[in-house]
Amino acid sequence: MKKFPSVTQYMTTRLVTFHPETHLWEAIDTMLRKKISGAPVLNKEGELVGMLSEVDCIRILFDGLYNEEPLQMLSVGDYMSKEVKTINTSSTIFDAANEFINFGYKRLPVVDKGKLVGQISRADVLKAVQDLNSKRPHVPDTWKGREPALPDYKKSRHTGNA
């Protein structure tokens, strides 16, 4: 079986995070300004207690605006998803891809001994796929066993045949 790279090789470590007490409007402003679709929510001790996503924030339309309820004192803790699926630092890109395919997540917090150390996203997995594919030379199926040799004048340090 092929060995896949660790999620730690592709995860993001400089994360935008929120606290449950953060005003929801401030979190929405931050997400729009930073062009992110969600972020981990940490308590005062730095422990992961939730995730705030675009979908969580969109719920404000139904909970407040549609029902004409006051929206001044809403906090991230009121809207965040409290059940958070995480992935461990010992997991591979293949493990992360499996989670994304089977459960539809866009991002997964990466934890080490229960502590948040990063986040892996679908885009990060795509980068890994691209890296894995670029390391494998493409040989059409019809050439199997009779791959043409590169002429000497075309060999260079870039082709690996020099």
Secondary structure, 3 states (H helix, E strand, C coil): CCCCCEHHHCCECCCCCECCCCEHHHHHHHHHHHCCCEEEEECCCCCEEEEEEHHHHHCHHHHHHCCCCCCCCCEHHHHCECCCCCEECCCEHHHHHHHHHHHCCCEEEEEECCEEEEEEEHHHHHHHHHHHHHCCCCCCHHHCCCCCCCCHHHCCCCCCCC
